[in-house]
Each structure stands twice: as C-alpha cells, then as structure tokens.
Amino acid sequence: MNIDSIKYDRWRNNMVDQQIVARGITDPATIDAMRTIPRHLFVSEALIDNAYGDHPLPIGEGQTISQPYIIAEMTQALNLKGGERVLEIGTGSGYQAAILSQIVFRVYTIERNNNLFLRTRKLFDNLKYHNIVTRYGDGTQGWVSESPFDAVIVTAGGEKIPQPLIDQLTVGGRLIMPVGGHLIQELLLVEKRKTGIFTTSMGGCRFVKLIGRHGWKEEEKDQ
C-alpha cells in the first residue's frame, strides 16, 4: 500500500467517525459502504484533498457531489437489507450509486447530462462496480422496463415527486427525494404501503434542480 492510499484511508475513516457516526448514523451497511468507497476518485484531481470534507463539492456541468452526511442519511433512510433493486435519479459523480452498490443487489441509475453519464460509466467500469446499470436520459420518467424497484433515491430537488417514480416503486418500498423550491427543499421519505402513500419529512436541505418532464423545465434551471 502506497503513502497516498494510507492517507486516503485515514481521511475516509476520519470522515465516517466524525461526520457520519458522530451525527447518529447507525446502519452498519451504510457505515461500511462509506468506509469502503474511495470518495476522492469521484471528484476532480484539483479537489482531491477536499474530497472527505464536511461539504458538497462541484463536479462540473453545474452539478455537485453531496455532503457525506447527506448521502449517509439518505442511504440509511431507505432501510436496505441487501437484496434490493434500487433506482437512482441523477447519477452525477457516481458516488451515491457506488455507496448503494455495496449494499444492494443492483443499482439502476439515470443521468440526463451526457458528459457526466459518460464519465461515471467509465469510472464504474474501471472500479469494477458491475452491479451498477447506467442509463442516459430523463430520470423523472423512471425506468419502466426495469421496474418495479424496491427503493428509489432522487439526488436533485423538484417541486413535487414525479408520479412515474411512485408508480414504479414496489408496495413496501421507500422513496427519498428533496422537494420544494429552487433554492431550499425538504427531504421527504415516502413509504408505499397497501393502504396508501405515507410521507415523512427529514428536514431542510439544498440540492441542485431536478430537470425533466416531471421536474423543473430546462429554462428554469438557472433561476
């Protein structure tokens, strides 16, 4: 193991201890995944030394990699047990999908920006994350041909939860998404039961905009 590997391992474990566990994340699978995935490989070379900081980072194309705690919080909220098929809307850097890949059977992830899509697909191949399936397109419409999904995670904020994503969720499944205005949203956890749809607020948050047929329109993205 070279000096850089030792350094990044130390930074990653410090991140988990100080930012994740210390703030109340208790799910062993989420914690193990956060200790395993090399977050520094999902940011630009210029930002590698900031990869394990307690904040989001730009990844280009007007997008960000989320703060580590938010990723852990959203992952834990899905209550994953290990055999699930999970749909992610907004691949972005690929880090959230990589975390999920360590926990579930298969991750299906959709990205609307072609540059990010090509970059992350190559990264997944290089890191041999073979249980991640990528797609280029409008994530607000879901992935009908691969549905239903045991869980859905949306990594961008919209005015409301796209109905296709609820329709493609299994009964007993969970969906998590930031919902609200252009600048500030509320992180909502949706549980789809036989008796209906139940929603719980997990507090305020701020994400990039969810663009698509069932999200914000392209012309609204910079407002």
C-alpha positions, 0 to 999 in steps of 0.5 A, a space after each residue: 500500500 502506497 503513502 497516498 492510499 494510507 492517507 486516503 484511508 485515514 481521511 475516509 475513516 476520519 470522515 465516517 467517525 466524525 461526520 457520519 457516526 458522530 451525527 447518529 448514523 447507525 446502519 452498519 451497511 451504510 457505515 461500511 459502504 462509506 468506509 469502503 468507497 474511495 470518495 476522492 476518485 469521484 471528484 476532480 484531481 484539483 479537489 482531491 484533498 477536499 474530497 472527505 470534507 464536511 461539504 458538497 463539492 462541484 463536479 462540473 456541468 453545474 452539478 455537485 457531489 453531496 455532503 457525506 452526511 447527506 448521502 449517509 442519511 439518505 442511504 440509511 433512510 431507505 432501510 436496505 437489507 441487501 437484496 434490493 433493486 434500487 433506482 437512482 435519479 441523477 447519477 452525477 459523480 457516481 458516488 451515491 450509486 457506488 455507496 448503494 452498490 455495496 449494499 444492494 443487489 443492483 443499482 439502476 441509475 439515470 443521468 440526463 447530462 451526457 458528459 457526466 453519464 459518460 464519465 461515471 460509466 467509465 469510472 464504474 467500469 474501471 472500479 469494477 462496480 458491475 452491479 451498477 446499470 447506467 442509463 442516459 436520459 430523463 430520470 423523472 420518467 423512471 425506468 419502466 422496463 426495469 421496474 418495479 424497484 424496491 427503493 428509489 433515491 432522487 439526488 436533485 430537488 423538484 417541486 413535487 415527486 414525479 408520479 412515474 417514480 411512485 408508480 414504479 416503486 414496489 408496495 413496501 418500498 421507500 422513496 427519498 427525494 428533496 422537494 420544494 423550491 429552487 433554492 431550499 427543499 425538504 427531504 421527504 421519505 415516502 413509504 408505499 404501503 397497501 393502504 396508501 402513500 405515507 410521507 415523512 419529512 427529514 428536514 431542510 436541505 439544498 440540492 441542485 434542480 431536478 430537470 425533466 418532464 416531471 421536474 423543473 423545465 430546462 429554462 428554469 434551471 438557472 433561476 
